[in-house]
């Protein structure tokens, strides 16, 4: 675990200058924020290994929510590495001394499947003063195959705090069991067509239907809109499984269901529900 925002496997990695994941062909690594960190100017780095604990349980819930294709995943081992308010090199000047980045990596596995989560809390600087910034320095590398995050090598890298690939600002998730080209396989959707289970409901209403592929998080919440008229608040059963409760309907047939994650301002998810006389 390198103070410069990277975890490497099999060999230590000390470089920070002109970092490019593709130039590290002989290294397996996870790089949430690979840049020139100097903890002597501020901040701390720590890690924790957990097995069959509450941390494993929490990580498993997040992974099942972020990857609809693995509904039964249960982590048996979790590595959590945290960079807390770390400063950049040559930041001794008082103007920069107060600037700190906070980010975290969580690596979880059940012994067969493995997943990586990046959490970005606060990002206030892009690079140290001795190098030119990140150069494809954010992402994953294994067997010379790299997976890079958006915004690398630009000032927009600070936007990682407010963006996400799973619909939860500051959170990025990847499946890393196999080829990194498949890191997004079975990841939840942030918009578009989703399917509901069960796919049918009665005219009387009161049925609980679960949107299968949508990225939905309890801390954000969601709303359900039926046929562009009846709107209700989505619920998380046991703080994990999201569902909508169907209203009474006046006719049978297909009903359009839309989902919102911004209190009803927009409805980026849509799907169909079959209504009948059950």
C-alpha positions in Angstrom: 0.0 0.0 0.0 1.8 3.1 -1.3 1.2 6.5 0.2 1.0 7.9 -3.4 -2.5 6.5 -3.8 -1.9 3.0 -5.2 -2.0 -0.6 -4.1 0.4 -3.0 -5.9 0.6 -6.8 -5.8 3.7 -8.9 -5.8 6.2 -5.9 -5.8 6.4 -2.5 -4.2 5.8 0.6 -6.4 7.4 3.9 -5.5 7.1 5.9 -8.6 4.8 8.9 -9.0 6.3 10.9 -11.8 4.6 10.6 -15.2 2.5 7.7 -14.0 0.8 5.7 -16.7 -0.9 2.4 -16.0 0.0 1.1 -19.4 3.7 1.5 -18.6 3.5 -0.8 -15.6 3.0 -4.0 -17.7 4.7 -6.3 -15.1 2.6 -5.0 -12.1 -0.8 -5.8 -10.9 -2.2 -2.7 -9.2 -5.2 -0.7 -8.0 -4.8 3.1 -8.3 -7.7 5.2 -6.8 -5.6 8.4 -7.0 -2.0 7.9 -8.1 -0.2 11.2 -7.5 2.6 12.7 -5.5 1.4 12.5 -1.9 3.5 13.8 1.0 2.0 12.8 4.4 4.7 14.9 6.2 2.8 17.9 4.9 -0.4 16.5 6.2 -2.8 13.6 6.3 -2.6 9.9 7.2 -2.8 6.5 5.4 -4.0 3.4 7.0 -5.5 0.0 6.1 -7.5 -2.8 7.7 -8.1 -6.4 6.8 -11.4 -8.0 7.9 -12.7 -11.5 7.6 -16.3 -12.6 8.2 -17.2 -9.4 10.1 -19.7 -6.6 10.0 -17.4 -4.9 7.4 -17.7 -7.9 5.2 -21.5 -7.8 5.5 -21.6 -4.1 4.6 -19.3 -4.5 1.7 -21.4 -7.4 0.4 -24.6 -5.3 0.5 -22.9 -2.6 -1.5 -21.6 -5.0 -4.1 -25.0 -6.8 -4.5 -26.6 -3.4 -4.9 -24.0 -2.2 -7.5 -23.9 -5.5 -9.4 -27.3 -7.0 -10.1 -25.7 -10.1 -11.6 -24.4 -11.3 -8.2 -27.4 -11.2 -5.8 -25.9 -13.9 -3.6 -22.4 -12.5 -3.2 -21.1 -12.7 0.4 -17.6 -11.4 1.0 -15.3 -13.5 3.2 -12.3 -11.2 3.2 -12.1 -7.4 2.8 -9.2 -5.0 2.6 -9.9 -1.4 3.3 -7.2 1.2 2.6 -7.8 4.9 3.4 -5.9 8.1 2.5 -7.2 10.7 4.9 -6.7 14.4 4.2 -3.3 13.7 2.5 -1.3 16.7 1.2 0.7 16.9 -2.0 4.5 17.1 -2.3 6.0 20.6 -1.9 2.8 21.9 -0.2 4.5 23.4 2.8 3.3 26.8 1.9 0.5 27.8 4.2 -1.9 28.4 1.2 -1.6 24.8 0.2 -1.0 23.2 3.6 -4.8 23.1 4.3 -5.6 21.3 1.1 -6.1 17.6 1.6 -7.5 14.6 -0.4 -9.6 11.9 1.2 -10.3 8.7 -0.7 -10.6 5.0 -0.1 -10.2 1.6 -1.7 -12.2 -1.5 -0.7 -11.2 -4.9 -2.1 -13.7 -7.6 -1.3 -13.7 -11.3 -2.3 -15.5 -14.5 -1.4 -12.6 -16.6 -2.6 -13.9 -16.8 -6.1 -15.4 -13.5 -7.1 -13.6 -10.2 -6.4 -14.7 -6.6 -6.5 -13.1 -3.2 -6.0 -14.8 0.0 -4.7 -13.3 3.5 -4.9 -14.8 6.1 -2.5 -13.9 9.7 -3.0 -14.7 12.0 0.0 -12.9 15.2 -0.6 -10.5 16.1 -3.5 -8.8 19.5 -3.3 -5.6 19.0 -5.3 -4.7 17.2 -8.6 -1.0 16.6 -8.3 2.3 17.5 -6.5 4.5 20.3 -7.8 7.3 18.0 -8.9 5.4 16.2 -11.7 2.9 16.9 -14.4 -0.1 15.3 -12.8 -1.9 12.0 -13.3 -1.3 10.4 -16.7 -3.8 7.6 -16.9 -3.0 7.2 -13.2 -6.5 6.3 -12.0 -7.9 2.8 -12.4 -6.8 -0.9 -12.4 -4.1 -2.9 -14.1 -3.6 -6.6 -14.5 -1.7 -8.7 -17.1 -1.0 -5.5 -19.1 -4.7 -4.8 -19.4 -5.7 -1.4 -17.9 -9.0 0.1 -16.9 -8.8 3.8 -16.5 -11.3 6.1 -14.8 -12.7 9.2 -16.5 -11.0 12.6 -15.8 -7.5 11.2 -15.5 -4.7 13.6 -16.5 -7.1 16.6 -16.3 -8.2 19.2 -13.7 -11.6 17.5 -13.9 -10.3 14.7 -11.8 -11.7 16.5 -8.8 -15.2 15.7 -10.2 -14.7 12.1 -9.1 -16.3 13.3 -5.8 -19.6 14.2 -7.5 -19.7 11.5 -10.2 -20.0 7.7 -10.2 -20.4 4.7 -12.4 -23.1 3.2 -10.1 -25.3 6.2 -9.4 -23.9 7.2 -6.0 -21.7 10.3 -6.1 -18.1 9.6 -5.1 -18.5 5.8 -5.4 -17.0 3.7 -8.2 -17.3 -0.1 -8.4 -15.6 -2.8 -10.5 -15.7 -6.5 -11.0 -12.1 -7.7 -11.1 -12.4 -11.5 -10.9 -11.3 -12.0 -14.6 -10.2 -9.8 -17.5 -10.4 -6.1 -16.7 -12.2 -5.6 -20.0 -15.2 -7.1 -18.2 -14.9 -4.9 -15.1 -18.4 -3.4 -15.8 -20.2 -6.7 -16.5 -23.5 -7.0 -14.7 -23.0 -3.6 -13.1 -26.2 -1.7 -12.3 -27.6 0.8 -14.8 -27.7 4.5 -14.2 -30.4 5.1 -16.8 -32.5 3.3 -19.4 -34.6 0.2 -19.6 -35.0 -1.9 -16.5 -37.1 -4.9 -15.7 -39.4 -5.5 -12.7 -39.9 -8.5 -10.6 -42.5 -9.8 -10.6 -43.4 -8.4 -14.0 -47.2 -8.5 -13.3 -49.6 -7.0 -10.8 -53.4 -6.9 -10.1 -55.8 -4.2 -10.8 -56.3 -3.8 -7.0 -52.8 -2.6 -6.5 -50.7 -3.1 -3.4 -48.1 -5.3 -5.1 -44.4 -4.9 -4.4 -42.3 -4.9 -7.6 -38.5 -4.7 -7.6 -36.6 -2.8 -10.3 -33.9 -5.4 -11.2 -31.0 -3.6 -12.8 -31.3 0.0 -11.6 -28.6 1.7 -9.5 -30.6 2.6 -6.4 -29.2 3.6 -3.0 -31.0 4.1 0.4 -29.1 7.3 1.1 -30.4 8.8 -2.2 -33.9 7.3 -2.4 -36.1 7.0 -5.4 -39.6 7.6 -6.7 -41.9 5.4 -8.9 -44.2 6.8 -11.5 -47.0 4.6 -13.0 -48.4 5.6 -16.4 -47.2 9.2 -16.0 -49.9 9.8 -13.4 -49.6 7.9 -10.1 -46.3 8.6 -8.2 -45.1 7.0 -5.0 -41.9 6.8 -2.9 -39.7 3.8 -3.4 -38.9 1.6 -0.3 -35.8 -0.5 0.6 -36.8 -3.7 2.3 -34.3 -4.5 5.0 -32.2 -1.5 3.8 -31.2 -3.5 0.7 -33.9 -4.7 -1.7 -35.7 -1.7 -3.4 -39.3 -2.0 -4.4 -42.3 0.1 -5.6 -45.8 -0.5 -4.4 -48.3 -0.5 -7.2 -51.4 1.7 -7.0 -54.9 0.6 -8.1 -55.4 0.6 -11.9 -58.5 1.2 -13.9 -57.6 -1.0 -16.9 -55.6 -4.2 -17.6 -52.6 -4.4 -20.0 -49.2 -2.9 -20.1 -48.3 -0.1 -17.7 -45.3 2.1 -18.0 -43.2 2.5 -14.8 -40.6 5.2 -14.5 -38.1 5.8 -11.7 -36.5 9.0 -10.4 -33.5 9.5 -8.1 -33.8 13.2 -7.9 -37.1 13.6 -6.1 -39.2 13.5 -9.3 -37.3 16.1 -11.3 -36.3 13.5 -13.9 -37.1 9.9 -14.6 -34.1 8.3 -16.3 -35.3 4.7 -15.7 -38.3 3.1 -17.5 -39.9 -0.3 -17.8 -43.2 -2.1 -18.3 -45.6 -4.0 -16.0 -48.4 -6.3 -17.0 -51.6 -5.5 -15.1 -54.4 -8.1 -14.9 -57.3 -9.4 -12.9 -55.3 -11.6 -10.4 
